[in-house]
Amino acid sequence: MALFTPEELATYLRNEIPTEDYPDLANVASSAESLVTKVSGRKWVVATTASTRYYAPRAVGQDLIRVHDCTTVTAVTNDGETVPVWASSTGGYQLEPIKGLDWAGETRPFESIRYIGSRWKFDNYRATVAVTATWGWAAIPEQVVRAGYVIAKDMWAYRNEQNAAGFDEFIEAKAKTLLKGYRREEAKAGIGGPI
């Protein structure tokens, strides 16, 4: 799902852009979305159907594992053994952020799973944790869409100067500022995706 269409970007720019320039506008929209994804460390998609993804614990004794953004989790296994949703009598997994809320009370997808009362199976970085979930966000936050528009506007305005000294650094620094509250910790630390 694109953050916006070339037509929506043309409306945002408030310019009379000839339709023959729409392929260039589409490239700018795509480049802006790619930068938003890179800087935030997130795929900006609305969650629809469930699928299973696999994760590798990074150390012995790890009780928390980072996962892709998801809105619901329907199954978790630890080296083939089903892990129940946490209950005081059995232990199990807990999704975080708790109740899908950040510290400001804004709805967020889950991005971590904590194993309460046990640890994820570490086996030389083998993907031992399987998570079945609906991946993505319930809705793309308006601030993220606005950030994409601002970035695209700069790219469009300075399209003849792209790849010039300093432009790429400038636009990436601006994206980091605009997306400050939506960047995954891994993106802030420069860590790649899960194994």
Beta strands, then each sheet from edge to edge (+ up, - down):
strand 1: 50-55
strand 2: 64-78
strand 3: 81-82
strand 4: 92-96
strand 5: 110-116
strand 6: 129-135
sheet 1: 1+ 6- 2+ 3-
sheet 2: 1+ 6- 2+ 5- 4+
end
